[in-house]
Amino acid sequence: MKPVEWSRERLLADLENARHRTINLVTSLSDRQLDVPYHPGVNPPLWEMGHAAFFYEVFVFSLLDGAPSYDPSMDDLWDSFHVAHRDRWRKDLFPGREQTLAYFNTIYDRVADRIRNQSLSDRELYLYRYAIYHQNMHIESLIWCRQTAGYPAPEDFKADRPAPSESLAGDVDIPAGRWLIGMPGDSGDFATSGFAFDNEKPGFELDLEAFRIARTPVSNRQFQAFVEDGGYQRPDLWSFGGRAWLQTEQDMALVHGYAEPLMRQPRHPLYWRWHDNRWEERLFDRWRLLNPDAPVTHVSYWEAEAWCNWAGRRLPSEFEWEVAALANRPGQPFRRFPWGNEAPDPTRADLDARSQAQNPVWDYAAGDSPFGCRQMVGSVWEWTSNQFLPYDGFRVDMYPFMSTLQFGDHKVTRGGSCATSSCLIRGTYRQAYLPFRNDVFTGFRTCAV
């Protein structure tokens, strides 16, 4: 376990970083932009900010100190379980920019003061980290809100990483064997190196047959070939659920900047368009020439599944994915990231909205897994074949809705995305998305059949 003073300094740094990024993502928008059009995949930015502050109130001040809330009349409205999604757009229910910012900063200052001046037991450290990481989840959703609405890129987006010249392709062979999956359920380091959310626990051993998995995620070039081969017009490539999704019209108004509904059936990835005899992709508020070597992004599970059927491939199970990423074996040193246990940095993974999945799928060689798989952390959340279900022995964590509301009808994605915070992700992290979601930063890699 790390020394308490190290943990205190790290906590304050992580808290300050989350505060700065949240404030910038909100205050850099005009009043008109803050009034984001309704979309089922996003939340109003001011609600995201207030909800993040409320989470500190509930899981730090109330749990640890029994303190009353800042404004009891707002408790149900900042609570995602109690307020209906559409109601989060009601201006008569929520304060405006200045009041919400004042609330957020007040709670932030109180949390920082508590970290500096009160005890730091393992339980307190765990709760602080939990609340900070929860805030980072909402930072990612604030980023994809900008993508959804066609707003300017966040200040973190640099797009300044040179692309490597040497490409990488093909599969790696993963031998049959007994592997370790997930994080320990009862760890003495639960607040430090063993920190994990409830759906990652308890870890278990699993026997897997040998398999082959792609070194890299599927690229735009590879997916473009499927589109141009008529993949969206071939029902035989799509499962029953995929065909139902394919035949359902989607409102493309926000994608193309229309004020009125624009209903279309899917014929290519959400943010692609054929314009002036070339494929373009919208990145935030700009249409760009499609980058053929970047990972395909914003595709649903159904699209990933259909591409696999077209290519004679398959999606990995989430356990195959984790073995390829971490190679953890019983009785051997445990690896939290593909490269070991050092925290992610910009040389190893595309995280923190810095590059936004615009570099080639063969970039970030420093982040390779022991088997040679690349970009298994960052770039895109990778679809797996698994439903999101609890591990045997699952116990609800202190936040009962972290996982339980998604069990059963969601699919598991792994690895984090270009918009995921580097302090949040690890190789055992499981993210649940409904299979039709293509508004988030999802992509995929495949296995040999």
N, C-alpha and C positions, 0 to 999 in steps of 0.2 A: 504493500500500500504506500502511496506517495505521502510525503509529509503534509500535515494539515495546512501549513502556511503556503505551500505550493498550491494546494487545492484552492485556498482562498484567493490567491492572486489569479489563478487560472479562471476561477469562477467570475471574478470581476471583469476580466478581459473578455470572456465569452458573453457575459451580460451586456457589456458596453458595445460589443460588436453587433449583437442582436438588436439592441436599441437603435444604434446608428443606422443600420441597414433598414430597419422597419420605418423609422422616421423619414429617411430619404425616399423610400419607395412610396410613401404617402404624400409627403409635403412637396415633392417634385411634380405632382399632378395639379392641374388647375381645378377650380371648383367644378367646372363642366366635366372634366375627366373623372373626378371623384364620384360623380353621379353616373357610374358605369351602367350601361344597359343590362337588363336582367339576362342572365345566362345560368343554366342549372349547374355549370361546372365551376363557378366563381362566387365570390362574396364581395360586397362593397368594401373598398379598402379601409374606410373608417371603422366598419364593423370588425374587420380583421384586427385592427389595432386595439380596439376596445376589448375584444375577446381575449387577445394575448395578455393584456394587463389583468383582466379578470381572473385568468388562470393562475397568475401569481397570488392573487388575493385568496383564492380557494385552497391552493395546494402548498402555499407557504404560510401566509399569515393566519388563515383559519385553522389549518391542521396543526401548525406548530405553536401558535400563540392564542388561539381562540379569539382572534381579533374580529371586531365587526367590519363589515364591508364599507368601502368608500361611499357608496350610494346604494342602499338596500333596494330602492325602487328600480334600479337598473339590473339587479342580479339575474333575473330571468331572461332579460333581453340580451345580455352578453353571453349567456349560456347556450351553446349550440344545441343542447338537447331540448331546451324549453322553447326556443323561438323558431318558428317555421322559416324555411329558407326564403320564401318570397317576402316575408315580413321584415327581413333584414334591409330591404330597400325602402321601408316606410320612414319618410322624413319626420313624421309626427311622433315617432317613437324614440328616435336617437338624436343625441347632440351633434352639433356641427364640428367642423375642423378644429377650431380653437379649443372648445371644451373637451373634445376627445383627446387632443394632444396634451392638454393640461392634466387630464386623468392619467394618461399613459405615463407621462414624465413623473407625476407624483408617485405612482406605484413603483416605477423603476427606481426612483431615488430612495424609497423606503426599502426596497429589496437590497440595493447596494449598501445602504447603511446597516442593515441587519447582517449582511455577509461580513462587513468590516468589524462590527462591534460585538457580535454575539458568538456563542459557541458554534462549533462546526463538527457535530457528530456525524457518523456515517449516514444516519437517517436524514439529517438536515442536508448534507452534501447531495444525497440521492435526490431529494425533493427539489433542490435548487437546479440540479442538472436536468431533471425531468421537465421542469417548467421552462428552462432556457431552450431545451431541444424542441419542446412543443412550439415555442415561438419561432424557431427556425423552420419548422414544418410550414408555418403560415408565411414565412418569408418566401418559400418556394411557391406557395399558392398566390402570393401577391405578384410574383414574377410571371406565372402563367396567366394571371388575370391581364397583365399588360399584353401578352401575346394574344390572348383571346380577343381583347378589345382593339388591338391594333395601335397601342400606345407606344411612345418612344422606349427604347431599351433602357434598362436601369444603369446607374452610373458604374456598377461593377463590370459591365460588359466592355471588354477591351479589344478582343479580336486581333491581338497583336502577336500571337504565337506563330513563328514560322513553321510551315508544314514540312515534315521530313520527306526526303526524296525516295527513300527505300521502302517499297510496299511490302505487305505481308498478307498471305492468304492461306487457304487450306485448313485442315483439321489437325487437332492434337489427339493423341490416343491416351485415354484414361484407363488404367488397368483395373481389373476386378479387385475387390477387396472390401475390408471393413473400414468405415469412415465415421468421423465424428461430425454431427450436425447440430447447429444451434449453440446456445450459451447455457452454462450451468444454471440449474434452478435454485440451488441453495449455495451461493458462493459467499465466502467471507469478504470478497472484494466487490460486492454488489454495487457499491457506491463509486468505485474507482475503475480498475481495469476490467471488472466483470459487469459493468453497467450494461443493461439491455432492457428492452421492453418485454411485456408479458408474452407476446406471440412468438418471441425467439426462444422461449424457455418451456420446459426444461430440455437441455441438450440430450442427445441420445446417440447410440451407435447404430449404424445401418450398413448392411451388406448390399453392394451394388455390383451388377455385371459390368464388364468392360464396355466402354462406349467411346464414340468419337464426337468431338464438339468443335465448332468453328473457332479459329483463333481470334476472330474479330466479329463485331456486330455486322448485320446486313447493311450494306451501303445504299445510298440513293441510286447509284448506277445499277446495282443488282435489282432494286425494287422497280426502277424505271423499265427494265426489260420485261418484268411481269405486267406492268401497266400497258406497255406498247404491244404486248402479245395478246391483249384482250382479256387479261385476267379478271377484270371486274365484270366482264360480260359472259363469263363461263360458270354457270351454276354448279357444274360438276366439281369445281375446285373448292367450293364453299360448303361447310357443314350446315345443318338445319338452322342453327342459331345464326351462323354467318349469312345465310341466304335471307333470313328475316331482317337482319341489320342492313344488308345490301339493298333490299327492296323498300326500305323506309326512307322517306324524304327527310333531309336535314336542312335546318335553316342556316344558309350560308351568308346571311346579311352581314354579320360582323366580320367574317373572313374578307369580304370584298368591299367593306365600307359603305354598305347600303343602309338607308334608314328604314326601309320597308322589308318585310320578310322576303327571303329569296330561297325557295324550297327546291332542293335538288337531291337526287339519289347519288350516293358515292360512286365516283369513277376514277379516283386517284386519291392520294393522301390529302388530308384536310387542307393544308396550307400550300398546296401546289396549284399552279395554273399553267395552261398552254397559252402563251402570249408571244406574238411576233415570231411564230415558228420556232419557239424554244420553250423549254420547261423553266418556270420560275418558282421560287418558294418565298413566302412572306415570313420575314423575321422581324417581329415587333411591328413597326410602322412602315417597313420598306420591303418592296418586292425586289428580289435579287435573282440573278441567274442561279439555277439549281447547282449546288456543289456536288458533283457526282461521287466524290470519294468520302464525303461525310456520312455519318450514320443516318439511315432513314429515321425520321422522327415524327411524332404525332400520328402514329398508326394504332389502330385498335387491335385487340386480341384476334378478332375475326380476320382482319387483313393479314396479320402475321401467320395465322393458321392457313389461310388460303395460299399465301406465298409459298409456304412449306409444301403444300400439296402440289403446287405447280412445279417446284424445284426438286421434288422427290426427297425432301428433307422432313424433319420434325422439330418441334420445340423441345428443349430439355425439360425434364422435371426440375422442380426447384432444388431437389437434393443433388441431382447431377450438376446443376449450375453451381451449387455451393462447393461441391467437391472440386470441380474444375477451377473455381476461384481461390479456394483456401487450402485444399489438400490436407485438412486436419485429420490425423489418425489418433486412435486411442493410445495413450501412454507417451505421446510425443509432444514437443512444445507446441502450444496453441497459437495459431495465427489469426489475427483479427482482420487483416487486410491481405490482398494477394501478395504484396511484397514483404509482409512481416507485421510488425506492431508499431512502426513509426506512423505518426499522424499523416494524413494525406497532405500533399502540397502540389503546387501547379505543375511540377515536373512529372508527377505520377498520374494525375487524374484531372479531368475537365469537370470542375465543381464551382460552386459559388458564383454562378452566372458570368464567369469570366470569358469563356469562349463560346458558350451556347451551341455545343455540338457542331461546330463549323470546321473542325480539323479532320483530317482523314481518319478512317477507322483503324489505320495502322500506327497512329501517333501514340505518344505516351508509353514508349517502350520501358521506361523506368518503373512503370506500374504493373509489369507482367506478373502473372500468377506463376507458381512453381512449374506448371505444365506448359507455360508459354502462351496462355490466353491473355489478350490485351483489352483494355478498357472495360474490365469487369467491375470497376468502380467509376462512377461518373458517366458523362456523355448522355446515356439514355437509360431509363428504367427498362429492364429487359423482361418481356413476357415469358412466363413459364407455363407448362401444361397444367399446373396444379390449381385446384380450388383453394381458397384461403380458409384453412381449417386450423383448429388448435392442435398443438402437439399433445401426445399422451401425457397426462399429469399437469395440464395447463391450470394455472391459477390466475384469477383476475388480479391485475395490479391495482395501485391506489387510484388510478383513473379508470373507471369501469368501462368507458366507451372507447378506449384506445384501439381495441381489437374486436370486441364482441359484436358490434353492430355490423361488421363486415364479414363475419364468418358465414360461409355457405355459398353465397351468390357472387362473391368477388373472386378474381383471379390473382395469383401471386406474381408480383414483379420483383426483380432483384437488382441490386447494384447501385442505386441512386442515379441521378441525372445531372446534366450540366447546371441545373438550377438548384440542386440539393446543396445544403450547407456542409462544408467539409467536417465541421465538428459533430455532425449528426450521424453520418453514414459509417457502416462497417459491413463486412462480408456476410454476417449472419442476419442483417436487417431485412425484414419482410415488409413490402408495401402492397396493400390491397387496392385494386382498381376494378370497377365493373368492366366486363369485356368490351363494351361499346365505347369506352373512353378513348378519344383520340385528341382531346384538347390538352392533355398533359404531355410531359416529355417522355413518351414511351417509344421504344424500338424493340429489337430482338436479335438474338443469335440463334443458330440452329445446330442440330445434331444430325449425323448420318443415320439413315434408316437401317 
